[in-house]
Amino acid sequence: AQKVTQAQTEISVVEKEDVTLDCVYETRDTTYYLFWYKQPPSGELVFLIRRNSFDEQNEISGRYSWNFQKSTSSFNFTITASQVVDSAVYFCALSEDSDYKLSFGAGTTVTVRA
Amino acid sequence: EAGVAQSPRYKIIEKRQSVAFWCNPISGHATLYWYQQILGQGPKLLIQFQNNGVVDDSQLPKDRFSAERLKGVDSTLKIQPAKLEDSAVYLCASSLDYATEPNTEAFFGQGTRLTVV
């Protein structure tokens, strides 16, 4: 069963627009961790954020913000005032305390046009 | 701090040939991972090492794939013989000690893009 669902395959925006990436997860563990990674064209996955299941506070880091809602099993990611350099594939991932393995979603390709 | 190094970046082989990939993790990282990323999909864990021991290889096709981390630092992943469906990017990642920090973030290399023709 898919543990992490990223329903949006591709999103295309014009520079300075906001873009929100959806992530829905599934787990029976009470303790788990959620991650977002960015994969630019160069190929490496760049770590953006880790959130544990007990911390539902939203987080903002520069133009990035994350909205964690346990009630809907979602961990959405918003890029504010997007820039061309934000163009990449973004992956949401889940790590459960029962096995510690990172399960990735299929990714959302974001294209920011100048 | 140097990141995770992988080589080669690209490899094209014919089916039934063999291929090997190399990974050098971040210094001091006890845990090393190999992931397979098929085009359009998220990475899938193949094998996880803790120092030179295997923690998880449940998704490694052991009839054709093998991996080792003999001295607890560098690692190699081998495919023999390769099939067309092995075409993918093979990503190596490392993290701090999995045993003491089990859900810490992993740092990834740029990957090796394998094309099997």
gemmi code that builds the backbone of each chain (N, CA, C; Angstrom):
import gemmi

chains = {
    "A": [
        ("ALA", (0.848, -1.188, 0.000), (0.000, 0.000, 0.000), (0.888, 1.244, 0.000)),
        ("GLN", (0.466, 2.225, -0.763), (1.220, 3.462, -0.843), (1.094, 4.204, 0.474)),
        ("LYS", (2.237, 4.527, 1.084), (2.191, 5.211, 2.364), (2.146, 6.719, 2.211)),
        ("VAL", (2.687, 7.206, 1.110), (2.741, 8.647, 0.869), (2.165, 8.925, -0.514)),
        ("THR", (1.183, 9.793, -0.560), (0.537, 10.137, -1.825), (0.736, 11.608, -2.140)),
        ("GLN", (1.310, 11.850, -3.293), (1.425, 13.207, -3.803), (0.575, 13.250, -5.069)),
        ("ALA", (-0.615, 13.754, -4.939), (-1.589, 13.652, -6.032), (-1.228, 14.512, -7.228)),
        ("GLN", (-0.499, 15.587, -6.993), (-0.142, 16.486, -8.093), (1.126, 15.967, -8.765)),
        ("THR", (1.027, 15.663, -10.043), (2.200, 15.183, -10.772), (3.070, 16.353, -11.209)),
        ("GLU", (2.423, 17.380, -11.757), (3.163, 18.545, -12.249), (2.391, 19.821, -11.917)),
        ("ILE", (3.154, 20.847, -11.573), (2.577, 22.173, -11.355), (3.444, 23.176, -12.089)),
        ("SER", (2.800, 24.051, -12.849), (3.535, 25.089, -13.562), (2.998, 26.448, -13.128)),
        ("VAL", (3.882, 27.338, -12.720), (3.474, 28.669, -12.278), (4.392, 29.705, -12.908)),
        ("VAL", (3.938, 30.943, -12.823), (4.757, 32.065, -13.266), (5.485, 32.609, -12.043)),
        ("GLU", (6.668, 33.073, -12.270), (7.474, 33.622, -11.183), (6.646, 34.577, -10.310)),
        ("LYS", (6.892, 34.497, -9.007), (6.255, 35.310, -7.971), (4.901, 34.774, -7.538)),
        ("GLU", (4.398, 33.774, -8.232), (3.164, 33.146, -7.759), (3.493, 32.220, -6.598)),
        ("ASP", (2.506, 31.976, -5.752), (2.663, 30.986, -4.684), (2.275, 29.618, -5.230)),
        ("VAL", (2.915, 28.596, -4.692), (2.556, 27.238, -5.105), (2.501, 26.336, -3.880)),
        ("THR", (1.461, 25.534, -3.794), (1.287, 24.619, -2.664), (1.313, 23.183, -3.152)),
        ("LEU", (2.157, 22.383, -2.519), (2.302, 20.966, -2.872), (1.616, 20.123, -1.795)),
        ("ASP", (0.764, 19.233, -2.233), (0.010, 18.415, -1.288), (0.741, 17.104, -0.993)),
        ("CYS", (0.607, 16.661, 0.238), (1.162, 15.375, 0.657), (0.206, 14.751, 1.663)),
        ("VAL", (-0.247, 13.561, 1.362), (-1.103, 12.811, 2.271), (-0.396, 11.510, 2.608)),
        ("TYR", (-0.383, 11.155, 3.882), (0.345, 9.959, 4.300), (-0.579, 8.995, 5.023)),
        ("GLU", (-0.098, 7.781, 5.156), (-0.873, 6.744, 5.825), (0.035, 5.947, 6.736)),
        ("THR", (-0.322, 5.844, 8.007), (0.464, 5.065, 8.939), (-0.393, 4.662, 10.136)),
        ("ARG", (-0.024, 3.553, 10.759), (-0.696, 3.132, 11.992), (0.156, 3.463, 13.213)),
        ("ASP", (1.398, 3.882, 12.976), (2.271, 4.235, 14.089), (1.815, 5.551, 14.717)),
        ("THR", (2.039, 5.686, 16.011), (1.740, 6.964, 16.661), (2.958, 7.884, 16.592)),
        ("THR", (4.125, 7.280, 16.446), (5.350, 8.066, 16.309), (5.895, 7.883, 14.908)),
        ("TYR", (6.009, 8.980, 14.207), (6.530, 8.915, 12.845), (7.109, 10.276, 12.490)),
        ("TYR", (7.824, 10.307, 11.362), (8.468, 11.537, 10.915), (8.111, 11.786, 9.456)),
        ("LEU", (7.926, 13.034, 9.139), (7.617, 13.441, 7.773), (8.732, 14.333, 7.256)),
        ("PHE", (9.041, 14.167, 5.990), (10.141, 14.899, 5.375), (9.688, 15.497, 4.043)),
        ("TRP", (10.365, 16.575, 3.673), (10.292, 17.070, 2.297), (11.718, 17.175, 1.772)),
        ("TYR", (11.885, 16.689, 0.527), (13.157, 16.792, -0.176), (12.919, 17.468, -1.523)),
        ("LYS", (13.943, 18.180, -1.976), (13.921, 18.827, -3.294), (14.940, 18.128, -4.179)),
        ("GLN", (14.562, 17.814, -5.415), (15.482, 17.195, -6.355), (15.614, 18.094, -7.583)),
        ("PRO", (16.657, 18.918, -7.616), (16.882, 19.782, -8.777), (17.381, 18.942, -9.955)),
        ("PRO", (17.505, 19.551, -11.115), (17.966, 18.799, -12.297), (19.315, 18.110, -12.115)),
        ("SER", (20.136, 18.586, -11.211), (21.446, 17.959, -10.987), (21.324, 16.562, -10.380)),
        ("GLY", (20.187, 16.254, -9.778), (19.927, 14.872, -9.376), (19.928, 14.563, -7.894)),
        ("GLU", (20.707, 15.252, -7.104), (20.750, 14.880, -5.691), (19.499, 15.365, -4.971)),
        ("LEU", (19.064, 14.623, -3.984), (17.933, 15.053, -3.168), (18.444, 15.945, -2.048)),
        ("VAL", (17.848, 17.104, -1.921), (18.256, 18.067, -0.915), (17.205, 18.089, 0.196)),
        ("PHE", (17.652, 17.857, 1.409), (16.767, 17.828, 2.561), (16.223, 19.236, 2.825)),
        ("LEU", (14.900, 19.327, 3.054), (14.284, 20.619, 3.349), (13.786, 20.691, 4.784)),
        ("ILE", (13.064, 19.654, 5.233), (12.488, 19.713, 6.560), (12.168, 18.321, 7.077)),
        ("ARG", (12.212, 18.174, 8.392), (11.748, 16.959, 9.074), (10.791, 17.386, 10.175)),
        ("ARG", (9.708, 16.658, 10.303), (8.699, 16.953, 11.305), (8.334, 15.674, 12.035)),
        ("ASN", (8.261, 15.689, 13.368), (7.793, 14.488, 14.046), (6.298, 14.584, 14.317)),
        ("SER", (5.698, 13.452, 14.586), (4.246, 13.364, 14.683), (3.658, 14.098, 15.879)),
        ("PHE", (4.502, 14.481, 16.812), (4.001, 15.165, 18.006), (4.093, 16.683, 17.902)),
        ("ASP", (4.637, 17.143, 16.808), (4.821, 18.577, 16.645), (3.995, 19.072, 15.482)),
        ("GLU", (2.810, 19.587, 15.774), (1.912, 20.038, 14.709), (2.037, 21.519, 14.410)),
        ("GLN", (3.020, 22.156, 14.995), (3.213, 23.573, 14.700), (3.615, 23.748, 13.258)),
        ("ASN", (3.018, 24.717, 12.607), (3.441, 25.036, 11.255), (4.810, 25.697, 11.298)),
        ("GLU", (5.535, 25.560, 10.219), (6.892, 26.095, 10.200), (7.104, 26.953, 8.964)),
        ("ILE", (7.848, 28.015, 9.163), (8.197, 28.898, 8.047), (9.714, 29.038, 8.018)),
        ("SER", (10.269, 28.899, 6.808), (11.703, 29.110, 6.633), (11.882, 29.901, 5.351)),
        ("GLY", (12.066, 31.185, 5.491), (12.198, 32.038, 4.314), (10.919, 32.030, 3.494)),
        ("ARG", (11.025, 31.619, 2.226), (9.840, 31.577, 1.364), (9.098, 30.244, 1.473)),
        ("TYR", (9.638, 29.325, 2.261), (9.030, 28.001, 2.416), (8.193, 27.953, 3.697)),
        ("SER", (7.068, 27.275, 3.616), (6.274, 27.029, 4.819), (5.615, 25.664, 4.713)),
        ("TRP", (5.357, 25.073, 5.878), (4.793, 23.739, 5.923), (3.588, 23.728, 6.854)),
        ("ASN", (2.547, 23.037, 6.438), (1.312, 22.925, 7.201), (1.066, 21.451, 7.508)),
        ("PHE", (1.206, 21.078, 8.776), (1.055, 19.690, 9.208), (-0.292, 19.552, 9.909)),
        ("GLN", (-1.158, 18.697, 9.393), (-2.464, 18.470, 10.008), (-2.678, 16.978, 10.202)),
        ("LYS", (-2.565, 16.528, 11.456), (-2.750, 15.099, 11.746), (-4.178, 14.664, 11.471)),
        ("SER", (-5.139, 15.559, 11.660), (-6.552, 15.194, 11.486), (-6.851, 14.746, 10.057)),
        ("THR", (-6.108, 15.291, 9.117), (-6.310, 14.912, 7.705), (-5.106, 14.155, 7.147)),
        ("SER", (-4.160, 13.802, 8.013), (-2.933, 13.087, 7.595), (-2.267, 13.798, 6.430)),
        ("SER", (-2.102, 15.090, 6.579), (-1.491, 15.848, 5.493), (-0.309, 16.676, 5.991)),
        ("PHE", (0.630, 16.867, 5.095), (1.835, 17.657, 5.395), (2.163, 18.445, 4.137)),
        ("ASN", (1.463, 19.559, 3.963), (1.565, 20.328, 2.731), (2.674, 21.365, 2.792)),
        ("PHE", (3.190, 21.689, 1.621), (4.375, 22.545, 1.488), (4.036, 23.692, 0.554)),
        ("THR", (4.294, 24.925, 1.001), (4.010, 26.098, 0.174), (5.283, 26.883, -0.092)),
        ("ILE", (5.467, 27.227, -1.352), (6.549, 28.124, -1.749), (5.901, 29.461, -2.062)),
        ("THR", (6.298, 30.480, -1.347), (5.735, 31.818, -1.533), (6.620, 32.607, -2.498)),
        ("ALA", (5.981, 33.360, -3.368), (6.734, 34.195, -4.323), (7.778, 33.350, -5.047)),
        ("SER", (7.331, 32.367, -5.780), (8.227, 31.392, -6.409), (9.241, 32.062, -7.329)),
        ("GLN", (10.393, 31.390, -7.454), (11.460, 31.858, -8.321), (11.841, 30.723, -9.275)),
        ("VAL", (12.502, 31.077, -10.355), (12.908, 30.071, -11.349), (13.765, 28.983, -10.703)),
        ("VAL", (14.568, 29.354, -9.719), (15.453, 28.380, -9.064), (14.679, 27.353, -8.239)),
        ("ASP", (13.392, 27.616, -8.030), (12.574, 26.645, -7.292), (12.138, 25.487, -8.184)),
        ("SER", (12.390, 25.595, -9.470), (12.009, 24.518, -10.394), (12.756, 23.244, -10.033)),
        ("ALA", (12.011, 22.203, -9.726), (12.604, 20.939, -9.274), (11.483, 19.937, -9.065)),
        ("VAL", (11.866, 18.723, -8.706), (10.889, 17.728, -8.261), (10.931, 17.722, -6.740)),
        ("TYR", (9.775, 17.772, -6.124), (9.691, 17.809, -4.664), (9.058, 16.509, -4.171)),
        ("PHE", (9.724, 15.897, -3.200), (9.257, 14.629, -2.653), (8.891, 14.780, -1.192)),
        ("CYS", (7.764, 14.202, -0.849), (7.359, 14.050, 0.535), (7.708, 12.620, 0.948)),
        ("ALA", (8.131, 12.426, 2.186), (8.520, 11.088, 2.626), (8.106, 10.867, 4.073)),
        ("LEU", (7.917, 9.599, 4.404), (7.484, 9.200, 5.740), (8.450, 8.179, 6.306)),
        ("SER", (8.792, 8.344, 7.573), (9.588, 7.350, 8.291), (8.821, 6.975, 9.555)),
        ("GLU", (8.528, 5.675, 9.690), (7.759, 5.230, 10.828), (8.658, 4.659, 11.908)),
        ("ASP", (8.269, 4.827, 13.152), (9.089, 4.331, 14.245), (9.195, 2.813, 14.234)),
        ("SER", (8.263, 2.151, 13.571), (8.272, 0.684, 13.563), (9.338, 0.119, 12.637)),
        ("ASP", (9.784, 0.875, 11.619), (10.834, 0.315, 10.762), (11.856, 1.320, 10.257)),
        ("TYR", (11.652, 2.608, 10.519), (12.636, 3.652, 10.232), (12.963, 3.841, 8.758)),
        ("LYS", (12.310, 3.110, 7.860), (12.629, 3.274, 6.445), (11.925, 4.493, 5.887)),
        ("LEU", (12.602, 5.213, 5.012), (11.992, 6.354, 4.336), (11.146, 5.858, 3.172)),
        ("SER", (9.849, 6.158, 3.213), (8.963, 5.843, 2.096), (8.628, 7.145, 1.385)),
        ("PHE", (8.985, 7.201, 0.111), (8.794, 8.426, -0.654), (7.492, 8.396, -1.434)),
        ("GLY", (6.911, 9.590, -1.628), (5.834, 9.727, -2.589), (6.410, 9.740, -3.988)),
        ("ALA", (5.539, 9.860, -4.974), (5.982, 9.822, -6.375), (6.585, 11.136, -6.837)),
        ("GLY", (6.428, 12.186, -6.045), (7.020, 13.470, -6.382), (6.090, 14.377, -7.178)),
        ("THR", (6.314, 15.681, -7.023), (5.595, 16.695, -7.796), (6.629, 17.550, -8.506)),
        ("THR", (6.514, 17.640, -9.816), (7.437, 18.465, -10.604), (6.909, 19.889, -10.644)),
        ("VAL", (7.712, 20.796, -10.138), (7.345, 22.217, -10.147), (8.171, 22.935, -11.197)),
        ("THR", (7.497, 23.629, -12.077), (8.166, 24.446, -13.091), (7.754, 25.887, -12.864)),
        ("VAL", (8.752, 26.722, -12.644), (8.499, 28.151, -12.457), (9.001, 28.885, -13.689)),
        ("ARG", (8.089, 29.564, -14.389), (8.434, 30.251, -15.623), (8.701, 31.724, -15.340)),
        ("ALA", (9.722, 32.229, -15.988), (10.080, 33.644, -15.795), (9.049, 34.569, -16.430)),
    ],
    "B": [
        ("GLU", (31.943, 20.981, 4.328), (31.856, 19.503, 4.497), (31.536, 18.868, 3.162)),
        ("ALA", (32.322, 17.865, 2.780), (32.072, 17.186, 1.516), (30.793, 16.382, 1.625)),
        ("GLY", (30.092, 16.314, 0.479), (28.835, 15.569, 0.450), (29.065, 14.123, 0.093)),
        ("VAL", (27.983, 13.434, -0.231), (28.054, 12.034, -0.643), (28.553, 11.992, -2.088)),
        ("ALA", (29.598, 11.230, -2.318), (30.173, 11.126, -3.654), (29.768, 9.816, -4.296)),
        ("GLN", (29.390, 9.885, -5.572), (29.032, 8.678, -6.310), (29.728, 8.693, -7.664)),
        ("SER", (30.049, 7.508, -8.140), (30.560, 7.388, -9.499), (30.198, 6.026, -10.061)),
        ("PRO", (30.059, 5.924, -11.389), (30.080, 7.040, -12.339), (28.769, 7.817, -12.301)),
        ("ARG", (28.670, 8.914, -13.014), (27.423, 9.666, -13.093), (26.457, 9.020, -14.074)),
        ("TYR", (27.019, 8.471, -15.133), (26.191, 7.848, -16.170), (26.823, 6.529, -16.602)),
        ("LYS", (25.959, 5.576, -16.959), (26.449, 4.296, -17.449), (25.422, 3.721, -18.403)),
        ("ILE", (25.890, 3.286, -19.559), (25.036, 2.605, -20.527), (25.616, 1.217, -20.749)),
        ("ILE", (24.787, 0.197, -20.565), (25.256, -1.176, -20.777), (24.191, -1.949, -21.532)),
        ("GLU", (24.603, -3.072, -22.080), (23.641, -3.955, -22.729), (23.077, -4.921, -21.699)),
        ("LYS", (21.853, -5.381, -21.983), (21.259, -6.343, -21.051), (22.143, -7.570, -20.952)),
        ("ARG", (22.118, -8.149, -19.782), (22.922, -9.316, -19.415), (24.371, -8.976, -19.058)),
        ("GLN", (24.779, -7.714, -19.264), (26.102, -7.318, -18.801), (26.044, -7.012, -17.314)),
        ("SER", (27.217, -6.815, -16.716), (27.274, -6.459, -15.304), (27.743, -5.009, -15.163)),
        ("VAL", (27.424, -4.428, -14.005), (27.790, -3.032, -13.743), (27.974, -2.850, -12.241)),
        ("ALA", (28.828, -1.909, -11.882), (29.062, -1.627, -10.466), (29.056, -0.130, -10.239)),
        ("PHE", (28.505, 0.257, -9.113), (28.447, 1.663, -8.732), (29.190, 1.820, -7.408)),
        ("TRP", (29.780, 2.997, -7.237), (30.567, 3.254, -6.036), (30.007, 4.443, -5.287)),
        ("CYS", (30.099, 4.397, -3.957), (29.605, 5.474, -3.119), (30.560, 5.725, -1.963)),
        ("ASN", (30.853, 6.998, -1.731), (31.625, 7.402, -0.562), (30.752, 8.320, 0.280)),
        ("PRO", (30.333, 7.904, 1.465), (29.394, 8.703, 2.261), (30.088, 9.880, 2.940)),
        ("ILE", (29.293, 10.688, 3.599), (29.825, 11.802, 4.380), (30.637, 11.227, 5.548)),
        ("SER", (31.772, 11.831, 5.797), (32.650, 11.347, 6.850), (31.919, 11.300, 8.195)),
        ("GLY", (32.034, 10.169, 8.860), (31.414, 10.034, 10.174), (29.996, 9.488, 10.156)),
        ("HIS", (29.430, 9.340, 8.968), (28.076, 8.784, 8.872), (28.138, 7.264, 8.908)),
        ("ALA", (27.484, 6.708, 9.918), (27.551, 5.258, 10.094), (26.567, 4.522, 9.189)),
        ("THR", (25.504, 5.198, 8.807), (24.444, 4.538, 8.040), (24.521, 4.928, 6.570)),
        ("LEU", (24.439, 3.942, 5.721), (24.509, 4.171, 4.270), (23.358, 3.452, 3.597)),
        ("TYR", (22.770, 4.115, 2.608), (21.599, 3.584, 1.898), (21.856, 3.583, 0.397)),
        ("TRP", (21.295, 2.601, -0.262), (21.203, 2.599, -1.728), (19.720, 2.616, -2.090)),
        ("TYR", (19.370, 3.574, -2.956), (18.003, 3.694, -3.442), (17.995, 3.527, -4.961)),
        ("GLN", (16.899, 3.011, -5.463), (16.657, 2.945, -6.905), (15.515, 3.915, -7.228)),
        ("GLN", (15.731, 4.798, -8.191), (14.696, 5.746, -8.582), (14.389, 5.561, -10.066)),
        ("ILE", (13.280, 4.938, -10.343), (12.820, 4.770, -11.717), (12.174, 6.069, -12.163)),
        ("LEU", (12.324, 6.388, -13.430), (11.829, 7.651, -13.974), (10.371, 7.873, -13.610)),
        ("GLY", (10.087, 9.045, -13.022), (8.713, 9.379, -12.687), (8.239, 8.847, -11.349)),
        ("GLN", (9.142, 8.202, -10.616), (8.771, 7.643, -9.321), (9.680, 8.184, -8.221)),
        ("GLY", (9.258, 7.979, -6.990), (10.098, 8.330, -5.864), (11.150, 7.261, -5.631)),
        ("PRO", (12.210, 7.592, -4.931), (13.254, 6.601, -4.640), (12.704, 5.433, -3.823)),
        ("LYS", (13.227, 4.255, -4.109), (12.849, 3.055, -3.375), (14.101, 2.466, -2.733)),
        ("LEU", (14.026, 2.200, -1.432), (15.189, 1.679, -0.724), (15.529, 0.268, -1.200)),
        ("LEU", (16.800, 0.066, -1.549), (17.282, -1.265, -1.918), (17.951, -1.944, -0.733)),
        ("ILE", (18.858, -1.212, -0.081), (19.612, -1.797, 1.017), (20.089, -0.703, 1.950)),
        ("GLN", (20.165, -1.046, 3.230), (20.637, -0.114, 4.251), (21.716, -0.801, 5.078)),
        ("PHE", (22.841, -0.111, 5.221), (23.961, -0.594, 6.031), (24.088, 0.230, 7.307)),
        ("GLN", (24.473, -0.426, 8.374), (24.897, 0.243, 9.589), (26.352, -0.179, 9.772)),
        ("ASN", (27.260, 0.775, 9.599), (28.699, 0.454, 9.496), (28.867, -0.588, 8.386)),
        ("ASN", (29.415, -1.752, 8.652), (29.567, -2.720, 7.566), (28.545, -3.837, 7.628)),
        ("GLY", (27.515, -3.686, 8.455), (26.477, -4.695, 8.558), (25.205, -4.273, 7.846)),
        ("VAL", (24.460, -5.243, 7.339), (23.214, -4.965, 6.627), (22.062, -4.858, 7.621)),
        ("VAL", (21.343, -3.733, 7.571), (20.174, -3.531, 8.435), (18.911, -4.023, 7.738)),
        ("ASP", (18.817, -3.704, 6.441), (17.601, -4.044, 5.694), (17.961, -4.236, 4.229)),
        ("ASP", (17.687, -5.389, 3.701), (17.865, -5.628, 2.256), (16.636, -6.328, 1.700)),
        ("SER", (15.493, -6.094, 2.331), (14.269, -6.801, 1.952), (13.802, -6.488, 0.535)),
        ("GLN", (14.168, -5.329, -0.014), (13.721, -4.977, -1.356), (14.847, -5.081, -2.390)),
        ("LEU", (15.912, -5.723, -2.037), (17.023, -5.918, -2.968), (16.800, -7.216, -3.741)),
        ("PRO", (16.741, -7.151, -5.066), (16.591, -8.392, -5.863), (17.884, -9.201, -5.810)),
        ("LYS", (17.958, -10.079, -4.866), (19.234, -10.711, -4.540), (19.726, -11.690, -5.609)),
        ("ASP", (18.855, -12.041, -6.550), (19.319, -12.931, -7.610), (20.257, -12.205, -8.580)),
        ("ARG", (20.180, -10.855, -8.585), (21.029, -10.134, -9.540), (21.753, -8.946, -8.916)),
        ("PHE", (21.266, -8.468, -7.790), (21.873, -7.310, -7.145), (22.669, -7.770, -5.918)),
        ("SER", (23.813, -7.105, -5.716), (24.578, -7.330, -4.491), (25.204, -6.008, -4.073)),
        ("ALA", (25.462, -5.892, -2.792), (26.082, -4.675, -2.286), (26.976, -5.034, -1.118)),
        ("GLU", (28.013, -4.242, -0.959), (28.897, -4.466, 0.173), (29.439, -3.140, 0.694)),
        ("ARG", (29.836, -3.191, 1.958), (30.441, -2.029, 2.606), (31.485, -2.597, 3.558)),
        ("LEU", (32.548, -3.084, 2.976), (33.486, -3.928, 3.701), (34.130, -3.257, 4.904)),
        ("LYS", (34.559, -2.028, 4.785), (35.266, -1.387, 5.898), (34.403, -0.348, 6.603)),
        ("GLY", (33.101, -0.419, 6.345), (32.202, 0.503, 7.018), (32.256, 1.919, 6.503)),
        ("VAL", (32.874, 2.134, 5.340), (32.928, 3.486, 4.770), (32.336, 3.436, 3.356)),
        ("ASP", (33.195, 3.225, 2.349), (32.723, 3.163, 0.965), (31.827, 1.949, 0.746)),
        ("SER", (31.015, 2.067, -0.293), (30.141, 0.942, -0.630), (30.079, 0.779, -2.136)),
        ("THR", (29.859, -0.448, -2.582), (29.623, -0.711, -3.994), (28.318, -1.476, -4.150)),
        ("LEU", (27.609, -1.168, -5.203), (26.378, -1.855, -5.575), (26.615, -2.468, -6.953)),
        ("LYS", (26.328, -3.743, -7.092), (26.562, -4.434, -8.347), (25.275, -5.041, -8.878)),
        ("ILE", (25.168, -5.043, -10.195), (24.050, -5.704, -10.866), (24.641, -6.675, -11.877)),
        ("GLN", (24.232, -7.949, -11.767), (24.763, -8.954, -12.668), (23.814, -10.136, -12.741)),
        ("PRO", (23.194, -10.426, -13.865), (23.206, -9.660, -15.117), (22.111, -8.599, -15.127)),
        ("ALA", (22.348, -7.526, -15.842), (21.374, -6.436, -15.885), (20.195, -6.770, -16.807)),
        ("LYS", (19.034, -6.235, -16.439), (17.832, -6.354, -17.261), (17.391, -4.962, -17.682)),
        ("LEU", (16.548, -4.929, -18.701), (16.071, -3.635, -19.192), (15.392, -2.830, -18.081)),
        ("GLU", (14.650, -3.536, -17.214), (13.905, -2.830, -16.161), (14.784, -2.285, -15.044)),
        ("ASP", (16.081, -2.548, -15.122), (17.006, -1.979, -14.140), (17.400, -0.549, -14.494)),
        ("SER", (16.991, -0.077, -15.658), (17.270, 1.308, -16.048), (16.638, 2.241, -15.034)),
        ("ALA", (17.465, 3.047, -14.401), (17.015, 3.900, -13.303), (18.190, 4.750, -12.837)),
        ("VAL", (17.910, 5.631, -11.900), (18.979, 6.347, -11.201), (19.200, 5.643, -9.867)),
        ("TYR", (20.454, 5.352, -9.579), (20.802, 4.699, -8.322), (21.427, 5.741, -7.403)),
        ("LEU", (20.738, 5.987, -6.321), (21.126, 7.029, -5.377), (21.734, 6.407, -4.130)),
        ("CYS", (22.819, 6.985, -3.706), (23.421, 6.601, -2.439), (23.145, 7.726, -1.439)),
        ("ALA", (22.901, 7.371, -0.205), (22.658, 8.365, 0.832), (23.340, 7.914, 2.119)),
        ("SER", (23.605, 8.862, 2.992), (24.178, 8.499, 4.287), (23.543, 9.356, 5.369)),
        ("SER", (23.613, 8.866, 6.585), (23.076, 9.602, 7.716), (23.884, 9.254, 8.966)),
        ("LEU", (23.632, 10.012, 10.008), (24.265, 9.713, 11.282), (23.837, 8.330, 11.752)),
        ("ASP", (24.395, 7.900, 12.830), (24.163, 6.549, 13.334), (22.681, 6.222, 13.455)),
        ("TYR", (22.218, 5.312, 12.638), (20.819, 4.904, 12.625), (20.369, 4.376, 13.994)),
        ("ALA", (21.286, 3.751, 14.713), (20.929, 3.127, 15.989), (20.613, 4.175, 17.068)),
        ("THR", (21.305, 5.292, 17.022), (21.090, 6.318, 18.044), (20.192, 7.448, 17.557)),
        ("GLU", (20.132, 7.642, 16.237), (19.271, 8.686, 15.679), (18.494, 8.087, 14.506)),
        ("PRO", (17.513, 7.264, 14.808), (16.873, 6.457, 13.770), (16.092, 7.217, 12.722)),
        ("ASN", (15.619, 8.384, 12.979), (14.810, 9.107, 12.000), (15.476, 10.405, 11.557)),
        ("THR", (16.782, 10.426, 11.634), (17.494, 11.621, 11.201), (17.467, 11.737, 9.682)),
        ("GLU", (17.723, 12.926, 9.198), (17.661, 13.118, 7.744), (18.840, 12.449, 7.053)),
        ("ALA", (18.591, 11.994, 5.844), (19.626, 11.392, 5.023), (20.119, 12.416, 4.004)),
        ("PHE", (21.400, 12.325, 3.677), (22.021, 13.208, 2.689), (22.338, 12.370, 1.458)),
        ("PHE", (21.943, 12.878, 0.302), (22.023, 12.095, -0.921), (23.142, 12.554, -1.845)),
        ("GLY", (23.675, 11.608, -2.596), (24.582, 11.912, -3.690), (23.799, 12.272, -4.944)),
        ("GLN", (24.515, 12.570, -6.023), (23.870, 12.973, -7.271), (23.346, 11.787, -8.060)),
        ("GLY", (23.758, 10.612, -7.687), (23.216, 9.422, -8.326), (23.983, 8.986, -9.556)),
        ("THR", (23.749, 7.745, -9.935), (24.271, 7.182, -11.185), (23.083, 6.833, -12.063)),
        ("ARG", (23.047, 7.423, -13.236), (21.949, 7.108, -14.163), (22.347, 5.924, -15.027)),
        ("LEU", (21.653, 4.812, -14.841), (21.941, 3.585, -15.596), (20.918, 3.401, -16.696)),
        ("THR", (21.411, 3.177, -17.886), (20.545, 2.835, -19.010), (20.941, 1.452, -19.502)),
        ("VAL", (19.987, 0.540, -19.524), (20.233, -0.817, -20.018), (19.532, -0.941, -21.362)),
        ("VAL", (20.323, -1.287, -22.400), (19.758, -1.349, -23.761), (19.784, -2.784, -24.292)),
    ],
}
model = gemmi.Model(1)
for chain_id, residues in chains.items():
    chain = gemmi.Chain(chain_id)
    for i, (resn, *xyz) in enumerate(residues, 1):
        res = gemmi.Residue()
        res.name, res.seqid = resn, gemmi.SeqId(i, " ")
        for name, pos in zip(("N", "CA", "C"), xyz):
            atom = gemmi.Atom()
            atom.name, atom.element = name, gemmi.Element(name[0])
            atom.pos, atom.b_iso = gemmi.Position(*pos), 0.0
            res.add_atom(atom)
        chain.add_residue(res)
    model.add_chain(chain)
structure = gemmi.Structure()
structure.add_model(model)
structure.setup_entities()
